[in-house]
């Protein structure tokens, strides 16, 4: 594995002495309507319509925080690919790529059913009356594109309006939440690490031989993981490469190859082709690596389709492609939509998480990160939690200050981590004299390569937080003195 490139400039880590609980940071917020706040009487405040509106507004804001950046990325890629044509009583939405939403899943069918019973222009006008202006400005385009998923629009507005404005708004926001939650399932492998079998380990030299031949020697650990997922290293076609176009020696049917080394040859060449088509830059380019992996499972046509329609891999479009192919081929199953997660569980922590964070991993950085939920983007604790989740695929269990994280991690996972004064690769470290936490990526004698955040010493926006981290190498003695002592939670 290549050495991790590190930044040469040393910067002083600014830390924040704070109270013991994360709750100290949570800002209590109140949603106001400035025009009526001072004039509302008790009866209005307690009316069912107002209560329903308030609940929906809160849900809308939480949804935007968790899904805005991924939805925005998708929208920009598709902005010019759709056209809206209107008639007197219905709106027909046509996509130049014909995504065929009726095939996606029951979620989209449910959304279609709701849209068929409401007038989208009226809904937008009504929604703008209760969602605060900043929320509307940030999400107008996202809301528009959520409707583009549906081909047929509407006719029976009066029926739904008879149930009351509050109910309508609740249904609309539920629809948006469903759309955003689907789009948010992107860019991350979140499965726990599993060891390779002895059979796969035995093939390492052969895998390396062909990886070198096809110019992907840096991806040997990924090839081992692919083999582990495909066969566990057993059988005569351990890479399950019989159906590849590069198989010119045996029948292109499942298990058609009956020679293990030839299977490795074909499988490695196939994955090399996927790496090139997915534009993988290096082993830390996890976003494109995931695209290449899913392409190995579905065939390289998926790579071209995903780039053209979505700009790359996502869990959502992997599922959609499978559903689309099942209907097209009239079969009950097509490939493995969760192939990326299934493969990456067999890859070591440095490779599976990349040498750099992947901020497209929504679960790691937004939806499951407790510090993100508290609005603490950019804090060292937010960064350490996200990187741990990327590397290990599960919640580290710490929610406190930086110097508490090691003890909280060991307490949450005593079977997987142990407290130590000397580090291992993959460890979490906490400062003793300074309130700071980070990840140990590499240990080389008395040198440690660490990754941590919060170099500007403040809480940021998500966009700013994505830039506020570094990878640095220090001598262990120097860093101990700098932190006033260090403690590590080492993987067992």
C-alpha positions as CSV (number, residue, x, y, z in Angstrom):
1,X,0.0,0.0,0.0
2,X,1.2,3.5,-0.9
3,X,2.4,5.8,1.9
4,X,-0.1,8.4,2.9
5,X,0.8,11.8,1.5
6,X,0.9,14.3,4.3
7,X,0.8,18.0,4.4
8,X,4.1,19.7,5.3
9,X,2.8,22.7,7.1
10,X,2.3,22.2,10.8
11,X,-0.6,24.1,12.4
12,X,-1.5,24.4,16.0
13,X,-4.7,22.5,16.8
14,X,-7.2,24.8,18.4
15,X,-9.4,23.0,20.9
16,X,-12.4,24.0,22.7
17,X,-12.8,23.5,26.5
18,X,-16.4,22.7,27.0
19,X,-18.9,21.1,29.3
20,X,-19.1,17.3,29.6
21,X,-22.2,16.8,27.6
22,X,-22.8,17.3,23.9
23,X,-26.2,18.8,24.9
24,X,-24.2,21.9,25.9
25,X,-23.7,22.7,22.2
26,X,-27.2,22.2,21.0
27,X,-28.8,25.5,20.3
28,X,-32.5,25.7,21.1
29,X,-34.3,27.1,18.1
30,X,-37.8,28.4,17.7
31,X,-39.7,28.7,14.4
32,X,-41.3,32.1,14.2
33,X,-43.7,33.7,11.8
34,X,-42.6,37.3,12.1
35,X,-45.8,38.8,10.8
36,X,-48.1,37.2,13.4
37,X,-45.9,36.2,16.3
38,X,-46.9,39.1,18.6
39,X,-50.5,39.1,17.6
40,X,-51.5,35.5,17.9
41,X,-54.0,34.7,20.5
42,X,-54.3,31.4,22.4
43,X,-57.1,30.0,20.3
44,X,-55.1,30.5,17.1
45,X,-52.0,28.9,18.5
46,X,-53.9,25.8,19.6
47,X,-55.8,25.3,16.4
48,X,-55.3,22.0,14.6
49,X,-54.2,23.8,11.4
50,X,-51.4,25.7,13.1
51,X,-50.2,22.7,15.1
52,X,-50.1,20.6,11.9
53,X,-48.2,23.4,10.1
54,X,-45.6,23.8,12.9
55,X,-44.9,20.0,12.9
56,X,-44.5,19.9,9.2
57,X,-42.2,23.0,9.2
58,X,-39.9,21.4,11.8
59,X,-39.8,18.1,9.7
60,X,-39.0,20.1,6.6
61,X,-36.1,21.9,8.2
62,X,-34.6,18.7,9.6
63,X,-35.0,17.0,6.2
64,X,-33.2,19.9,4.4
65,X,-30.2,19.7,6.7
66,X,-29.8,16.0,6.1
67,X,-30.3,15.9,2.4
68,X,-29.6,19.3,0.9
69,X,-26.1,18.8,-0.4
70,X,-26.7,15.4,-2.1
71,X,-30.0,16.4,-3.6
72,X,-28.3,19.6,-4.9
73,X,-25.5,17.7,-6.5
74,X,-28.0,15.4,-8.3
75,X,-30.1,18.3,-9.4
76,X,-27.2,20.2,-11.0
77,X,-26.4,17.2,-13.1
78,X,-29.9,16.8,-14.3
79,X,-31.0,20.4,-14.6
80,X,-31.0,20.7,-18.3
81,X,-32.3,17.2,-19.1
82,X,-35.9,17.7,-18.2
83,X,-38.7,19.7,-19.8
84,X,-42.1,20.5,-18.3
85,X,-45.2,20.6,-20.6
86,X,-48.5,21.9,-19.1
87,X,-52.1,21.4,-20.2
88,X,-55.3,22.8,-18.8
89,X,-55.9,20.2,-16.0
90,X,-52.7,18.1,-15.9
91,X,-48.9,18.4,-16.1
92,X,-47.0,15.8,-17.9
93,X,-43.3,15.6,-17.0
94,X,-41.0,14.0,-19.6
95,X,-37.4,13.1,-19.0
96,X,-34.9,12.9,-21.9
97,X,-33.4,9.9,-20.2
98,X,-36.8,8.3,-19.5
99,X,-36.0,7.2,-15.9
100,X,-39.3,5.3,-15.8
101,X,-40.2,6.0,-12.2
102,X,-43.0,3.4,-12.1
103,X,-40.3,0.8,-12.0
104,X,-38.3,2.1,-9.1
105,X,-40.1,0.9,-6.0
106,X,-43.1,1.1,-3.9
107,X,-41.8,4.4,-2.5
108,X,-42.1,6.1,-5.8
109,X,-45.4,4.5,-6.5
110,X,-46.7,5.9,-3.3
111,X,-45.4,9.3,-4.2
112,X,-47.0,9.0,-7.6
113,X,-50.4,8.2,-6.0
114,X,-50.2,11.3,-3.9
115,X,-49.1,13.6,-6.8
116,X,-52.0,12.3,-8.9
117,X,-54.4,13.8,-6.4
118,X,-53.0,17.3,-6.0
119,X,-52.2,20.4,-8.0
120,X,-48.4,21.0,-7.8
121,X,-48.6,24.7,-8.4
122,X,-51.1,25.2,-5.6
123,X,-49.1,23.0,-3.2
124,X,-45.9,25.0,-3.9
125,X,-47.8,28.3,-3.3
126,X,-49.3,27.0,0.0
127,X,-46.0,25.5,1.2
128,X,-44.2,28.8,0.8
129,X,-46.6,30.3,3.3
130,X,-45.3,28.2,6.2
131,X,-41.7,27.2,5.3
132,X,-39.3,29.9,6.3
133,X,-37.7,32.0,3.5
134,X,-34.2,30.6,3.8
135,X,-35.5,27.0,3.6
136,X,-37.4,27.9,0.5
137,X,-34.4,29.5,-1.1
138,X,-32.1,26.6,-0.4
139,X,-34.5,23.9,-1.6
140,X,-36.7,25.3,-4.4
141,X,-34.8,23.4,-7.0
142,X,-34.7,20.2,-5.0
143,X,-38.4,20.3,-4.5
144,X,-39.0,20.9,-8.2
145,X,-36.9,17.9,-9.1
146,X,-38.6,15.7,-6.6
147,X,-41.7,16.2,-8.7
148,X,-39.9,15.4,-11.9
149,X,-39.6,11.8,-10.8
150,X,-43.3,11.4,-11.4
151,X,-44.6,11.4,-15.0
152,X,-48.3,12.1,-14.4
153,X,-49.7,15.0,-12.5
154,X,-52.9,15.9,-11.4
155,X,-56.6,16.3,-11.6
156,X,-58.7,16.0,-8.4
157,X,-57.5,18.9,-6.3
158,X,-60.8,19.7,-4.6
159,X,-61.1,16.2,-3.0
160,X,-57.8,16.5,-1.1
161,X,-58.3,20.1,-0.1
162,X,-61.6,19.2,1.6
163,X,-59.5,17.4,4.3
164,X,-57.8,20.7,5.3
165,X,-54.7,22.6,4.6
166,X,-52.7,21.1,7.5
167,X,-53.3,17.5,6.2
168,X,-52.2,18.6,2.7
169,X,-49.0,20.1,4.0
170,X,-48.2,17.1,6.1
171,X,-48.6,14.8,3.0
172,X,-46.5,17.1,0.9
173,X,-43.6,17.2,3.3
174,X,-43.8,13.4,3.8
175,X,-43.5,13.1,0.1
176,X,-40.4,15.4,0.1
177,X,-38.8,13.5,3.0
178,X,-39.3,10.2,1.1
179,X,-37.6,11.7,-2.0
180,X,-34.7,13.1,-0.1
181,X,-34.2,10.0,2.0
182,X,-33.9,7.9,-1.1
183,X,-31.4,10.3,-2.8
184,X,-29.4,10.5,0.5
185,X,-28.5,6.8,0.4
186,X,-25.3,7.6,-1.4
187,X,-21.6,7.3,-1.4
188,X,-20.6,5.1,1.4
189,X,-19.8,1.6,2.5
190,X,-21.2,1.1,5.9
191,X,-20.7,-2.6,6.7
192,X,-18.6,-4.0,9.5
193,X,-15.1,-5.5,8.7
194,X,-14.9,-9.3,8.2
195,X,-11.7,-11.3,7.8
196,X,-10.6,-13.0,4.6
197,X,-10.8,-16.7,4.4
198,X,-7.7,-18.9,4.3
199,X,-8.6,-19.9,0.7
200,X,-8.6,-16.3,-0.5
201,X,-5.4,-15.5,1.4
202,X,-3.7,-18.5,-0.4
203,X,-4.4,-16.8,-3.8
204,X,-2.7,-13.5,-2.9
205,X,0.4,-14.1,-5.0
206,X,-1.7,-15.1,-8.0
207,X,-3.9,-12.1,-7.6
208,X,-0.9,-9.8,-7.3
209,X,0.6,-11.3,-10.5
210,X,-2.4,-10.5,-12.6
211,X,-3.1,-7.2,-10.9
212,X,0.4,-6.1,-11.9
213,X,-0.1,-7.3,-15.4
214,X,-3.3,-5.2,-15.8
215,X,-1.9,-2.2,-14.0
216,X,-4.0,-2.3,-10.8
217,X,-1.4,-3.7,-8.4
218,X,-2.5,-1.0,-5.8
219,X,-5.9,-2.7,-5.7
220,X,-4.9,-6.2,-4.6
221,X,-6.9,-5.9,-1.3
222,X,-10.0,-5.0,-3.3
223,X,-9.5,-8.0,-5.6
224,X,-9.2,-10.2,-2.6
225,X,-12.4,-8.7,-1.2
226,X,-14.2,-9.3,-4.6
227,X,-13.1,-13.0,-4.5
228,X,-14.2,-13.3,-0.9
229,X,-17.7,-12.0,-1.8
230,X,-18.0,-14.0,-5.0
231,X,-16.8,-17.4,-3.7
232,X,-14.9,-17.2,-0.5
233,X,-11.9,-18.5,-2.6
234,X,-13.6,-21.8,-3.2
235,X,-14.4,-23.6,-6.4
236,X,-12.9,-23.6,-9.9
237,X,-14.2,-20.1,-10.7
238,X,-13.3,-18.1,-7.5
239,X,-13.7,-14.7,-9.2
240,X,-17.1,-15.8,-10.8
241,X,-15.8,-14.4,-14.0
242,X,-17.2,-16.9,-16.5
243,X,-19.8,-14.4,-17.9
244,X,-17.2,-11.7,-18.6
245,X,-16.4,-10.7,-22.1
246,X,-12.8,-11.4,-21.4
247,X,-13.5,-15.1,-21.0
248,X,-12.6,-16.6,-24.4
249,X,-11.6,-20.1,-23.2
250,X,-14.7,-21.4,-21.5
251,X,-18.5,-21.2,-21.9
252,X,-19.9,-17.8,-20.7
253,X,-22.3,-19.3,-18.3
254,X,-22.2,-19.3,-14.5
255,X,-19.3,-21.4,-13.3
256,X,-18.3,-22.1,-16.9
257,X,-14.6,-21.5,-16.1
258,X,-13.1,-24.6,-14.5
259,X,-9.6,-23.3,-13.9
260,X,-9.0,-21.1,-10.8
261,X,-5.9,-19.2,-12.2
262,X,-7.7,-18.4,-15.4
263,X,-10.7,-17.2,-13.4
264,X,-8.4,-14.8,-11.5
265,X,-6.8,-13.7,-14.8
266,X,-10.3,-12.9,-16.3
267,X,-11.7,-11.4,-13.1
268,X,-8.7,-9.1,-12.6
269,X,-8.8,-7.9,-16.2
270,X,-12.5,-7.3,-15.9
271,X,-12.1,-5.2,-12.7
272,X,-9.2,-3.3,-14.3
273,X,-11.5,-2.4,-17.1
274,X,-14.1,-1.2,-14.5
275,X,-11.5,0.9,-12.7
276,X,-10.6,2.7,-15.9
277,X,-14.2,3.2,-17.0
278,X,-15.1,4.6,-13.6
279,X,-12.2,7.0,-13.7
280,X,-10.7,5.9,-10.4
281,X,-7.8,8.1,-9.7
282,X,-6.1,6.3,-6.9
283,X,-6.8,3.9,-3.9
284,X,-8.2,6.8,-1.9
285,X,-10.8,7.7,-4.5
286,X,-13.6,5.7,-2.8
287,X,-16.4,7.5,-4.7
288,X,-15.2,6.1,-8.0
289,X,-14.1,2.8,-6.5
290,X,-17.6,2.1,-5.5
291,X,-18.8,2.8,-9.0
292,X,-16.2,0.3,-10.4
293,X,-17.2,-2.4,-7.9
294,X,-20.9,-2.1,-8.7
295,X,-19.9,-2.3,-12.4
296,X,-18.0,-5.5,-11.8
297,X,-21.3,-7.0,-10.5
298,X,-23.7,-5.5,-13.0
299,X,-21.4,-5.2,-16.0
300,X,-19.6,-2.1,-17.3
301,X,-22.9,-0.8,-18.9
302,X,-24.0,0.2,-15.4
303,X,-20.9,2.5,-15.1
304,X,-21.8,4.4,-18.2
305,X,-25.5,4.5,-17.3
306,X,-24.8,5.8,-13.7
307,X,-22.4,8.5,-14.9
308,X,-24.8,9.6,-17.6
309,X,-27.9,9.7,-15.5
310,X,-26.6,10.4,-12.0
311,X,-23.0,11.5,-12.2
312,X,-21.8,8.3,-10.5
313,X,-22.6,5.5,-8.0
314,X,-25.2,5.7,-5.4
315,X,-27.1,3.0,-3.4
316,X,-30.3,4.5,-4.8
317,X,-29.3,4.2,-8.5
318,X,-27.8,0.7,-7.9
319,X,-31.2,-0.4,-6.7
320,X,-33.0,1.4,-9.5
321,X,-30.7,-0.2,-12.2
322,X,-31.5,-3.7,-10.8
323,X,-35.2,-3.0,-10.8
324,X,-35.1,-1.7,-14.3
325,X,-33.2,-4.7,-15.6
326,X,-35.5,-7.1,-13.8
327,X,-38.5,-5.7,-15.7
328,X,-36.6,-5.4,-19.0
329,X,-35.4,-9.0,-18.9
330,X,-38.5,-10.3,-17.1
331,X,-36.5,-12.0,-14.4
332,X,-36.9,-12.1,-10.6
333,X,-33.5,-10.8,-9.7
334,X,-30.6,-8.9,-11.3
335,X,-27.2,-8.7,-9.6
336,X,-26.7,-7.4,-6.1
337,X,-27.7,-3.8,-5.4
338,X,-25.7,-3.9,-2.1
339,X,-22.6,-5.3,-3.8
340,X,-20.4,-2.4,-2.7
341,X,-21.2,-2.9,1.0
342,X,-20.8,-6.6,0.7
343,X,-17.3,-6.3,-0.9
344,X,-16.0,-3.5,1.3
345,X,-16.6,-5.4,4.5
346,X,-13.6,-7.6,3.5
347,X,-11.3,-4.7,3.0
348,X,-8.9,-3.3,5.6
349,X,-9.7,0.0,7.3
350,X,-7.2,2.2,5.5
351,X,-8.4,1.1,2.1
352,X,-12.1,0.8,2.8
353,X,-12.3,4.3,4.2
354,X,-9.7,5.8,1.8
355,X,-6.8,7.9,2.9
356,X,-9.2,10.9,2.6
357,X,-12.7,11.3,3.9
358,X,-15.6,10.8,1.5
359,X,-18.1,13.6,2.4
360,X,-20.7,12.1,0.0
361,X,-21.1,9.4,2.6
362,X,-24.3,10.8,4.1
363,X,-24.6,8.4,6.9
364,X,-21.1,9.1,8.2
365,X,-21.2,12.8,8.0
366,X,-24.8,13.9,8.4
367,X,-27.7,11.4,9.0
368,X,-26.2,9.2,11.7
369,X,-23.5,11.5,13.1
370,X,-24.7,12.7,16.5
371,X,-22.5,15.8,16.3
372,X,-24.0,16.7,12.9
373,X,-27.4,16.4,14.4
374,X,-26.3,18.9,17.1
375,X,-25.0,21.3,14.4
376,X,-21.3,20.7,15.3
377,X,-19.9,20.5,11.8
378,X,-16.2,21.1,11.8
379,X,-15.6,20.1,15.4
380,X,-12.9,17.4,15.9
381,X,-15.5,15.1,17.4
382,X,-17.7,15.4,14.3
383,X,-14.7,14.6,12.1
384,X,-13.5,11.7,14.2
385,X,-17.0,10.1,14.4
386,X,-17.4,10.4,10.6
387,X,-14.0,8.9,9.8
388,X,-14.5,6.1,12.2
389,X,-17.9,5.2,10.6
390,X,-16.3,5.3,7.2
391,X,-13.5,3.0,8.3
392,X,-15.3,0.5,10.4
393,X,-18.9,0.8,9.3
394,X,-20.6,1.2,12.6
395,X,-21.3,3.8,15.4
396,X,-18.2,4.3,17.6
397,X,-20.4,5.0,20.5
398,X,-18.9,8.3,21.6
399,X,-21.0,11.5,21.9
400,X,-19.0,13.6,24.4
401,X,-15.9,15.8,24.2
402,X,-12.7,14.9,22.5
403,X,-10.8,13.8,25.5
404,X,-13.7,11.5,26.5
405,X,-14.0,9.7,23.1
406,X,-11.4,6.9,23.7
407,X,-13.0,5.8,27.0
408,X,-16.5,6.0,25.5
409,X,-15.5,3.9,22.5
410,X,-13.9,1.2,24.6
411,X,-16.9,1.1,26.8
412,X,-19.3,0.8,23.8
413,X,-17.2,-1.8,22.0
414,X,-15.1,-3.7,24.6
415,X,-14.9,-6.8,22.3
416,X,-13.3,-4.8,19.5
417,X,-11.2,-2.1,21.1
418,X,-8.9,-1.7,24.1
419,X,-7.3,1.2,25.9
420,X,-3.6,1.6,25.4
421,X,-0.8,4.2,25.7
422,X,0.8,3.0,22.4
423,X,-1.0,3.2,19.1
424,X,-2.0,0.8,16.3
425,X,-3.2,1.7,12.8
426,X,-6.9,2.3,12.9
427,X,-6.9,3.6,16.5
428,X,-8.8,6.5,17.9
429,X,-6.7,8.9,20.0
430,X,-7.8,11.4,22.7
431,X,-5.7,14.1,24.1
432,X,-5.3,14.0,27.9
433,X,-4.2,17.6,28.5
434,X,-6.0,19.0,25.5
435,X,-9.6,18.4,24.5
436,X,-9.0,16.8,21.1
437,X,-9.7,13.5,19.2
438,X,-8.6,12.0,15.9
439,X,-7.8,8.9,14.0
440,X,-4.4,7.0,13.6
441,X,-4.0,6.0,10.0
442,X,-0.4,4.6,10.2
443,X,2.3,3.7,12.7
444,X,5.9,3.5,11.6
445,X,8.2,3.0,14.5
446,X,8.1,6.1,16.6
447,X,6.2,8.0,13.9
448,X,2.4,8.2,13.7
449,X,0.3,9.5,10.8
450,X,-2.9,11.0,12.1
451,X,-6.0,12.6,10.7
452,X,-8.1,15.1,12.6
453,X,-10.3,18.2,12.2
454,X,-11.1,21.6,13.7
455,X,-8.0,23.4,12.8
456,X,-9.8,26.7,12.8
457,X,-11.1,26.1,16.3
458,X,-14.7,26.9,15.5
459,X,-18.0,25.2,14.5
460,X,-18.6,25.6,10.8
461,X,-21.2,25.1,8.1
462,X,-21.0,21.7,6.5
463,X,-19.4,23.1,3.3
464,X,-16.6,24.8,5.4
465,X,-16.2,21.8,7.6
466,X,-15.3,19.6,4.6
467,X,-12.1,21.7,4.2
468,X,-11.2,21.9,7.9
469,X,-9.1,18.7,8.4
470,X,-5.6,17.5,7.8
471,X,-3.4,14.5,7.6
472,X,0.0,14.9,9.4
473,X,2.9,12.7,10.5
474,X,4.5,13.4,13.9
475,X,6.9,11.6,16.2
476,X,5.0,10.0,19.0
477,X,7.1,11.8,21.6
478,X,6.4,15.2,20.1
479,X,2.7,14.6,19.8
480,X,2.4,13.3,23.4
481,X,4.0,16.5,24.6
482,X,1.8,18.6,22.4
483,X,-1.4,17.0,23.7
484,X,-0.3,16.8,27.3
485,X,-0.4,13.1,27.0
486,X,-2.4,10.8,24.6
487,X,-4.5,7.7,25.1
488,X,-5.5,5.3,22.3
489,X,-8.4,3.0,21.6
490,X,-6.7,0.3,19.6
491,X,-8.5,-2.3,17.5
492,X,-8.0,-5.8,19.0
